[in-house]
Amino acid sequence: MKGKTPPSLEDPMSAEIATGITDEPLDTGALIDSARRDTCGAVASFIGVVRNHDGGESVDAIEYSSHPSSQQILRDIVMEFKDRPGVHRIVAWHRVGYLEIGEDAMVVAVAAEHRAQAFRAVETIVEDVKAKLPIWKKQELTDGSHNWSGL
């Protein structure tokens, strides 16, 4: 941020926020790295990865679809943490579209002054995303069938 003081330094009670919903592959390393701040002693992160099984069934791939309001809802979820003491930067991105086994579906990273603040924020944001974000998952199973979740 050349030429501008980051909001976290202007107001230590206000965290910087970066959120997104994309159909492009996530650059997980860059997203997590973008959370780093010199004012923070911890960056905690979560990476949601497409796995090859679910509920005892073998999975080939997942297709995520989202409601048009998903971007704003993700931002609203993250904004609930904007004024948490010690939290300086929050990054949360979710992928939509067709994902193969091993691809990253979600990244959440939080930079905070101390690790406990960062861990708590990441855990709660991930749980809120799973509970509130209108993104649906169609799992393509190895037997040729499919099932939906999140409906």
N, CA, C and O of each residue as an XYZ file, in Angstrom:
604
protein
N       0.837     -1.186      0.000
C       0.000      0.000      0.000
C       0.877      1.242      0.000
O       0.956      1.945      1.008
N       1.513      1.510     -1.079
C       2.374      2.670     -1.157
C       1.561      3.946     -1.051
O       0.502      4.078     -1.665
N       2.073      4.888     -0.261
C       1.458      6.196     -0.162
C       0.251      6.265      0.746
O      -0.321      7.343      0.906
N      -0.157      5.170      1.343
C      -1.324      5.188      2.211
C      -1.039      4.358      3.448
O      -0.506      3.253      3.357
N      -1.397      4.896      4.601
C      -1.234      4.154      5.836
C      -2.310      3.080      5.904
O      -3.492      3.393      5.767
N      -1.932      1.826      6.111
C      -2.938      0.774      6.217
C      -3.941      1.087      7.326
O      -3.557      1.633      8.360
N      -5.216      0.753      7.131
C      -6.224      1.029      8.148
C      -5.867      0.462      9.512
O      -6.206      1.065     10.530
N      -5.191     -0.683      9.560
C      -4.857     -1.279     10.848
C      -3.892     -0.419     11.646
O      -3.830     -0.530     12.871
N      -3.129      0.447     10.959
C      -2.217      1.329     11.677
C      -2.885      2.655     12.014
O      -2.537      3.292     13.008
N      -3.842      3.074     11.192
C      -4.581      4.294     11.472
C      -5.478      4.095     12.684
O      -5.577      4.970     13.544
N      -6.123      2.954     12.749
C      -7.056      2.636     13.818
C      -6.810      1.198     14.243
O      -7.275      0.272     13.578
N      -6.087      0.993     15.338
C      -5.755     -0.366     15.728
C      -6.976     -1.223     16.060
O      -6.844     -2.434     16.235
N      -8.150     -0.623     16.149
C      -9.366     -1.381     16.417
C     -10.091     -1.761     15.131
O     -11.198     -2.297     15.185
N      -9.485     -1.492     13.970
C     -10.146     -1.759     12.698
C      -9.244     -2.602     11.803
O      -8.184     -2.146     11.375
N      -9.665     -3.821     11.525
C      -8.857     -4.730     10.709
C      -9.078     -4.486      9.224
O     -10.153     -4.061      8.802
N      -8.046     -4.759      8.444
C      -8.175     -4.761      6.982
C      -8.869     -6.056      6.577
O      -8.663     -7.104      7.190
N      -9.685     -5.970      5.548
C     -10.490     -7.103      5.098
C     -10.236     -7.359      3.614
O     -10.172     -6.414      2.828
N     -10.090     -8.631      3.222
C     -10.019     -9.013      1.807
C     -10.821    -10.300      1.638
O     -10.477    -11.334      2.210
N     -11.889    -10.229      0.851
C     -12.735    -11.399      0.639
C     -13.011    -11.589     -0.845
O     -12.876    -10.655     -1.636
N     -13.394    -12.797     -1.213
C     -13.748    -13.029     -2.604
C     -14.354    -14.396     -2.840
O     -14.098    -15.356     -2.113
N     -15.165    -14.450     -3.879
C     -15.707    -15.693     -4.419
C     -15.204    -15.736     -5.856
O     -15.377    -14.768     -6.596
N     -14.586    -16.838     -6.261
C     -13.993    -16.891     -7.595
C     -14.145    -18.272     -8.220
O     -14.228    -19.286     -7.527
N     -14.180    -18.281     -9.541
C     -14.165    -19.563    -10.247
C     -12.759    -19.904    -10.742
O     -12.564    -20.903    -11.435
N     -11.800    -19.085    -10.388
C     -10.395    -19.328    -10.733
C      -9.710    -20.087     -9.595
O     -10.116    -19.947     -8.442
N      -8.687    -20.883     -9.888
C      -7.945    -21.546     -8.813
C      -7.410    -20.525     -7.809
O      -6.958    -19.442     -8.180
N      -7.471    -20.895     -6.541
C      -6.978    -20.015     -5.484
C      -5.455    -20.082     -5.423
O      -4.870    -21.163     -5.484
N      -4.826    -18.928     -5.303
C      -3.384    -18.874     -5.065
C      -3.206    -18.854     -3.549
O      -2.990    -17.805     -2.943
N      -3.301    -20.021     -2.967
C      -3.361    -20.163     -1.520
C      -2.178    -19.516     -0.811
O      -2.363    -18.789      0.165
N      -0.975    -19.771     -1.290
C       0.208    -19.187     -0.663
C       0.176    -17.674     -0.678
O       0.497    -17.032      0.322
N      -0.208    -17.102     -1.804
C      -0.275    -15.642     -1.914
C      -1.365    -15.072     -1.015
O      -1.178    -14.019     -0.405
N      -2.509    -15.762     -0.927
C      -3.585    -15.272     -0.062
C      -3.158    -15.274      1.398
O      -3.382    -14.298      2.114
N      -2.547    -16.360      1.840
C      -2.091    -16.423      3.230
C      -1.005    -15.388      3.478
O      -1.023    -14.695      4.495
N      -0.062    -15.283      2.552
C       1.016    -14.308      2.702
C       0.480    -12.879      2.748
O       1.058    -12.025      3.420
N      -0.615    -12.611      2.041
C      -1.176    -11.254      2.022
C      -1.749    -10.844      3.373
O      -2.015     -9.664      3.602
N      -1.940    -11.806      4.267
C      -2.444    -11.481      5.600
C      -1.355    -10.923      6.514
O      -1.662    -10.247      7.496
N      -0.106    -11.195      6.208
C       0.997    -10.777      7.087
C       1.011     -9.266      7.317
O       0.762     -8.478      6.405
N       1.302     -8.893      8.536
C       1.471     -7.492      8.898
C       2.614     -7.398      9.898
O       2.782     -8.278     10.743
N       3.394     -6.335      9.801
C       4.511     -6.141     10.727
C       4.034     -5.944     12.161
O       4.799     -6.146     13.104
N       2.783     -5.555     12.328
C       2.220     -5.326     13.655
C       1.738     -6.610     14.318
O       1.281     -6.588     15.461
N       1.837     -7.734     13.601
C       1.255     -8.987     14.084
C       2.313    -10.047     14.338
O       3.271    -10.193     13.579
N       2.118    -10.779     15.420
C       3.019    -11.869     15.753
C       2.496    -13.226     15.334
O       3.150    -14.245     15.558
N       1.307    -13.246     14.720
C       0.721    -14.531     14.327
C      -0.112    -14.388     13.063
O      -0.825    -13.402     12.874
N      -0.006    -15.390     12.205
C      -0.927    -15.565     11.082
C      -1.417    -17.004     11.179
O      -0.640    -17.949     11.045
N      -2.714    -17.155     11.412
C      -3.325    -18.485     11.443
C      -4.147    -18.642     10.175
O      -4.732    -17.680      9.677
N      -4.186    -19.866      9.659
C      -4.920    -20.065      8.410
C      -5.639    -21.402      8.394
O      -5.322    -22.324      9.146
N      -6.621    -21.469      7.502
C      -7.354    -22.695      7.220
C      -7.436    -22.837      5.713
O      -7.719    -21.871      5.004
N      -7.188    -24.039      5.228
C      -7.326    -24.336      3.805
C      -8.305    -25.499      3.686
O      -8.035    -26.598      4.171
N      -9.435    -25.254      3.043
C     -10.395    -26.315      2.768
C     -10.023    -26.980      1.458
O      -9.930    -26.308      0.430
N      -9.808    -28.284      1.473
C      -9.310    -29.028      0.319
C     -10.342    -30.083     -0.091
O     -10.952    -30.724      0.764
N     -10.529    -30.257     -1.384
C     -11.442    -31.286     -1.886
C     -10.826    -32.654     -1.609
O      -9.714    -32.950     -2.046
N     -11.569    -33.483     -0.874
C     -11.070    -34.822     -0.543
C     -11.755    -35.872     -1.406
O     -12.744    -35.587     -2.083
N     -11.225    -37.077     -1.376
C     -11.702    -38.137     -2.270
C     -12.800    -39.016     -1.676
O     -13.131    -40.057     -2.244
N     -13.362    -38.614     -0.554
C     -14.439    -39.398      0.057
C     -15.304    -38.492      0.918
O     -14.877    -37.420      1.346
N     -16.527    -38.945      1.161
C     -17.430    -38.224      2.052
C     -18.534    -39.182      2.475
O     -19.201    -39.782      1.632
N     -18.722    -39.323      3.760
C     -19.785    -40.177      4.265
C     -19.709    -41.606      3.782
O     -20.738    -42.238      3.545
N     -18.497    -42.128      3.632
C     -18.325    -43.504      3.201
C     -18.405    -43.715      1.699
O     -18.309    -44.848      1.228
N     -18.580    -42.636      0.938
C     -18.654    -42.749     -0.520
C     -17.396    -42.156     -1.145
O     -16.826    -41.199     -0.622
N     -16.968    -42.730     -2.265
C     -15.794    -42.230     -2.979
C     -16.208    -41.082     -3.893
O     -17.197    -41.169     -4.621
N     -15.428    -40.009     -3.838
C     -15.734    -38.787     -4.585
C     -14.694    -38.587     -5.685
O     -13.497    -38.751     -5.449
N     -15.153    -38.233     -6.889
C     -14.263    -37.913     -8.015
C     -13.963    -36.424     -8.097
O     -12.836    -36.026     -8.395
N     -14.977    -35.600     -7.832
C     -14.834    -34.148     -7.966
C     -16.009    -33.474     -7.270
O     -16.969    -34.127     -6.861
N     -15.912    -32.155     -7.145
C     -16.987    -31.356     -6.553
C     -17.244    -30.165     -7.455
O     -16.324    -29.573     -8.018
N     -18.513    -29.832     -7.576
C     -18.872    -28.595     -8.262
C     -19.615    -27.707     -7.273
O     -20.680    -28.067     -6.771
N     -19.031    -26.535     -7.002
C     -19.651    -25.566     -6.107
C     -20.414    -24.542     -6.930
O     -19.928    -24.071     -7.958
N     -21.604    -24.204     -6.473
C     -22.357    -23.103     -7.077
C     -22.773    -22.167     -5.952
O     -22.888    -22.580     -4.798
N     -22.998    -20.908     -6.294
C     -23.280    -19.924     -5.252
C     -24.441    -19.021     -5.636
O     -24.746    -18.825     -6.812
N     -25.065    -18.488     -4.624
C     -26.109    -17.484     -4.790
C     -25.425    -16.159     -5.127
O     -24.302    -15.923     -4.682
N     -26.079    -15.290     -5.906
C     -25.462    -13.995     -6.242
C     -25.081    -13.146     -5.022
O     -24.216    -12.276     -5.122
N     -25.712    -13.390     -3.888
C     -25.407    -12.620     -2.677
C     -24.193    -13.153     -1.920
O     -23.808    -12.574     -0.905
N     -23.588    -14.230     -2.381
C     -22.504    -14.884     -1.637
C     -21.338    -13.959     -1.326
O     -20.804    -13.983     -0.217
N     -20.940    -13.146     -2.295
C     -19.811    -12.236     -2.073
C     -20.096    -11.306     -0.892
O     -19.248    -11.133     -0.017
N     -21.277    -10.714     -0.868
C     -21.620     -9.786      0.212
C     -21.764    -10.523      1.540
O     -21.348    -10.011      2.579
N     -22.340    -11.698      1.515
C     -22.500    -12.459      2.755
C     -21.141    -12.863      3.319
O     -20.938    -12.797      4.531
N     -20.213    -13.277      2.470
C     -18.863    -13.599      2.942
C     -18.230    -12.374      3.581
O     -17.627    -12.465      4.651
N     -18.367    -11.240      2.930
C     -17.817    -10.002      3.492
C     -18.474     -9.679      4.836
O     -17.792     -9.283      5.781
N     -19.788     -9.846      4.923
C     -20.497     -9.576      6.181
C     -20.007    -10.493      7.297
O     -19.832    -10.049      8.432
N     -19.786    -11.768      6.982
C     -19.269    -12.711      7.981
C     -17.923    -12.223      8.507
O     -17.694    -12.187      9.716
N     -17.047    -11.853      7.600
C     -15.708    -11.404      7.989
C     -15.767    -10.072      8.738
O     -14.998     -9.850      9.673
N     -16.669     -9.195      8.333
C     -16.780     -7.879      8.976
C     -17.139     -7.986     10.461
O     -16.862     -7.066     11.231
N     -17.747     -9.090     10.864
C     -18.057     -9.280     12.279
C     -16.784     -9.317     13.128
O     -16.842     -9.121     14.342
N     -15.642     -9.565     12.495
C     -14.366     -9.656     13.210
C     -13.518     -8.401     13.054
O     -12.422     -8.316     13.609
N     -14.016     -7.438     12.308
C     -13.259     -6.236     11.968
C     -12.743     -5.488     13.198
O     -11.637     -4.947     13.182
N     -13.530     -5.461     14.241
C     -13.167     -4.680     15.422
C     -12.700     -5.533     16.598
O     -12.653     -5.049     17.728
N     -12.362     -6.766     16.353
C     -11.852     -7.622     17.430
C     -10.477     -7.132     17.865
O      -9.621     -6.866     17.021
N     -10.253     -7.012     19.165
C      -8.946     -6.566     19.646
C      -7.823     -7.470     19.145
O      -7.916     -8.696     19.211
N      -6.775     -6.848     18.649
C      -5.584     -7.565     18.220
C      -5.618     -8.096     16.806
O      -4.577     -8.500     16.288
N      -6.775     -8.113     16.157
C      -6.892     -8.622     14.789
C      -6.621     -7.483     13.815
O      -7.270     -6.438     13.880
N      -5.654     -7.684     12.905
C      -5.253     -6.619     11.988
C      -5.572     -6.887     10.525
O      -5.696     -5.946      9.742
N      -5.707     -8.145     10.144
C      -5.965     -8.448      8.723
C      -6.712     -9.769      8.629
O      -6.364    -10.744      9.295
N      -7.759     -9.789      7.780
C      -8.537    -11.002      7.558
C      -8.675    -11.212      6.059
O      -9.088    -10.310      5.329
N      -8.326    -12.404      5.611
C      -8.435    -12.785      4.205
C      -9.320    -14.030      4.146
O      -9.049    -15.020      4.826
N     -10.374    -13.980      3.338
C     -11.273    -15.135      3.203
C     -11.755    -15.233      1.762
O     -12.407    -14.321      1.253
N     -11.432    -16.341      1.112
C     -11.824    -16.574     -0.283
C     -12.429    -17.958     -0.404
O     -11.993    -18.899      0.260
N     -13.443    -18.076     -1.261
C     -14.069    -19.372     -1.540
C     -14.132    -19.571     -3.040
O     -14.391    -18.640     -3.803
N     -13.895    -20.774     -3.434
C     -13.904    -21.140     -4.848
C     -15.278    -21.659     -5.241
O     -15.955    -22.295     -4.433
N     -15.691    -21.397     -6.462
C     -16.885    -21.999     -7.046
C     -16.487    -22.650     -8.363
O     -15.386    -22.433     -8.869
N     -17.397    -23.450     -8.912
C     -17.105    -24.146    -10.153
C     -16.647    -25.567     -9.891
O     -16.835    -26.105     -8.800
N     -16.047    -26.165    -10.901
C     -15.627    -27.563    -10.877
C     -14.239    -27.679    -10.250
O     -13.287    -27.062    -10.726
N     -14.127    -28.467     -9.187
C     -12.852    -28.683     -8.505
C     -12.549    -30.173     -8.448
O     -13.426    -30.992     -8.172
N     -11.316    -30.502     -8.708
C     -10.872    -31.888     -8.645
C     -10.301    -32.196     -7.264
O     -10.030    -31.293     -6.473
N     -10.126    -33.465     -6.995
C      -9.555    -33.908     -5.726
C      -8.209    -33.207     -5.518
O      -7.380    -33.134     -6.425
N      -8.016    -32.695     -4.302
C      -6.765    -32.029     -3.955
C      -6.758    -30.534     -4.185
O      -5.847    -29.849     -3.719
N      -7.753    -30.004     -4.893
C      -7.790    -28.556     -5.122
C      -8.307    -27.834     -3.881
O      -9.118    -28.368     -3.124
N      -7.823    -26.616     -3.692
C      -8.245    -25.797     -2.561
C      -9.579    -25.132     -2.865
O      -9.754    -24.501     -3.908
N     -10.525    -25.285     -1.925
C     -11.867    -24.732     -2.090
C     -12.073    -23.464     -1.273
O     -12.864    -22.601     -1.655
N     -11.372    -23.345     -0.158
C     -11.539    -22.175      0.702
C     -10.223    -21.870      1.409
O      -9.483    -22.772      1.803
N      -9.951    -20.578      1.559
C      -8.789    -20.122      2.316
C      -9.247    -19.021      3.262
O      -9.908    -18.067      2.851
N      -8.888    -19.166      4.525
C      -9.117    -18.117      5.518
C      -7.795    -17.906      6.236
O      -7.179    -18.863      6.704
N      -7.361    -16.661      6.322
C      -6.130    -16.332      7.052
C      -6.382    -15.085      7.885
O      -7.005    -14.128      7.425
N      -5.894    -15.112      9.108
C      -6.066    -13.984     10.022
C      -4.714    -13.637     10.626
O      -4.015    -14.496     11.162
N      -4.364    -12.363     10.529
C      -3.161    -11.858     11.193
C      -3.604    -11.124     12.455
O      -4.479    -10.259     12.419
N      -2.983    -11.489     13.560
C      -3.325    -10.879     14.840
C      -2.053    -10.668     15.647
O      -0.993    -11.213     15.338
N      -2.192     -9.869     16.680
C      -1.036     -9.597     17.525
C      -0.542    -10.869     18.209
O       0.661    -11.048     18.401
N      -1.476    -11.755     18.578
C      -1.119    -12.978     19.300
C      -1.836    -14.182     18.687
O      -2.899    -14.033     18.084
N      -1.258    -15.369     18.840
C      -1.783    -16.566     18.185
C      -3.198    -16.925     18.624
O      -4.004    -17.346     17.794
N      -3.515    -16.771     19.891
C      -4.853    -17.151     20.354
C      -5.929    -16.340     19.635
O      -6.976    -16.878     19.275
N      -5.675    -15.046     19.427
C      -6.632    -14.198     18.711
C      -6.803    -14.683     17.275
O      -7.921    -14.749     16.762
N      -5.699    -15.018     16.636
C      -5.740    -15.470     15.240
C      -6.447    -16.819     15.122
O      -7.295    -16.997     14.248
N      -6.108    -17.771     15.993
C      -6.742    -19.095     15.942
C      -8.248    -19.007     16.169
O      -9.028    -19.622     15.441
N      -8.657    -18.239     17.185
C     -10.095    -18.106     17.477
C     -10.843    -17.507     16.296
O     -11.916    -17.982     15.925
N     -10.273    -16.467     15.710
C     -10.941    -15.807     14.581
C     -11.066    -16.752     13.390
O     -12.135    -16.835     12.785
N     -10.000    -17.461     13.045
C     -10.048    -18.387     11.908
C     -11.117    -19.454     12.144
O     -11.939    -19.715     11.266
N     -11.106    -20.062     13.312
C     -12.074    -21.127     13.584
C     -13.510    -20.625     13.470
O     -14.350    -21.280     12.853
N     -13.793    -19.481     14.053
C     -15.157    -18.960     14.030
C     -15.571    -18.534     12.629
O     -16.708    -18.775     12.223
N     -14.672    -17.906     11.890
C     -14.994    -17.507     10.513
C     -15.305    -18.740      9.668
O     -16.287    -18.743      8.926
N     -14.492    -19.776      9.767
C     -14.726    -20.995      8.984
C     -16.078    -21.609      9.350
O     -16.835    -21.998      8.460
N     -16.388    -21.701     10.624
C     -17.681    -22.265     11.040
C     -18.839    -21.410     10.535
O     -19.855    -21.947     10.095
N     -18.697    -20.082     10.594
C     -19.750    -19.191     10.096
C     -19.921    -19.323      8.585
O     -21.046    -19.313      8.086
N     -18.821    -19.445      7.859
C     -18.899    -19.632      6.403
C     -19.659    -20.919      6.099
O     -20.551    -20.927      5.250
N     -19.313    -22.004      6.784
C     -19.988    -23.285      6.547
C     -21.482    -23.196      6.869
O     -22.296    -23.830      6.197
N     -21.848    -22.420      7.882
C     -23.243    -22.339      8.314
C     -24.071    -21.319      7.534
O     -25.270    -21.521      7.343
N     -23.453    -20.226      7.082
C     -24.227    -19.102      6.549
C     -24.043    -18.803      5.067
O     -24.933    -18.217      4.450
N     -22.925    -19.186      4.486
C     -22.646    -18.798      3.105
C     -23.474    -19.642      2.134
O     -23.409    -20.871      2.182
N     -24.255    -19.000      1.250
C     -25.090    -19.756      0.311
C     -24.291    -20.301     -0.877
O     -24.392    -19.820     -2.005
N     -23.499    -21.317     -0.570
C     -22.736    -22.045     -1.588
C     -23.128    -23.506     -1.457
O     -23.138    -24.065     -0.360
N     -23.454    -24.123     -2.602
C     -23.919    -25.498     -2.618
C     -22.884    -26.382     -3.284
O     -22.170    -25.968     -4.198
N     -22.824    -27.601     -2.802
C     -21.796    -28.534     -3.253
C     -22.449    -29.747     -3.909
O     -23.238    -30.457     -3.285
N     -22.109    -29.971     -5.166
C     -22.533    -31.180     -5.881
C     -21.322    -32.097     -5.963
O     -20.335    -31.787     -6.631
N     -21.411    -33.225     -5.276
C     -20.312    -34.186     -5.283
C     -20.547    -35.220     -6.374
O     -21.590    -35.872     -6.419
N     -19.567    -35.358     -7.243
C     -19.609    -36.398     -8.265
C     -18.923    -37.628     -7.688
O     -17.743    -37.593     -7.337
N     -19.674    -38.706     -7.597
C     -19.169    -39.923     -6.976
C     -18.562    -40.859     -8.018
O     -18.891    -40.790     -9.202
N     -17.677    -41.726     -7.557
C     -16.969    -42.620     -8.477
C     -17.891    -43.630     -9.154
O     -17.537    -44.191    -10.191
N     -19.073    -43.868     -8.575
C     -20.012    -44.809     -9.200
C     -20.873    -44.146    -10.277
O     -21.774    -44.781    -10.826
N     -20.601    -42.872    -10.580
C     -21.339    -42.153    -11.615
C     -22.519    -41.356    -11.103
O     -23.082    -40.551    -11.844
N     -22.906    -41.559     -9.857
C     -24.005    -40.786     -9.280
C     -23.460    -39.491     -8.675
O     -22.257    -39.232     -8.703
N     -24.360    -38.698     -8.136
C     -23.941    -37.465     -7.465
C     -24.891    -37.179     -6.308
O     -26.004    -37.702     -6.249
N     -24.429    -36.343     -5.397
C     -25.302    -35.866     -4.333
C     -24.992    -34.412     -4.040
O     -23.900    -33.919     -4.320
N     -25.968    -33.743     -3.475
C     -25.864    -32.322     -3.159
C     -25.805    -32.140     -1.651
O     -26.384    -32.923     -0.898
N     -25.101    -31.101     -1.215
C     -25.143    -30.708      0.194
C     -25.159    -29.193      0.271
O     -24.766    -28.493     -0.662
N     -25.624    -28.713      1.405
C     -25.711    -27.274      1.606
C     -27.005    -26.679      1.102
O     -27.170    -25.459      1.121
N     -27.932    -27.518      0.649
C     -29.206    -27.014      0.127
C     -30.141    -26.636      1.247
O     -31.261    -26.192      0.993
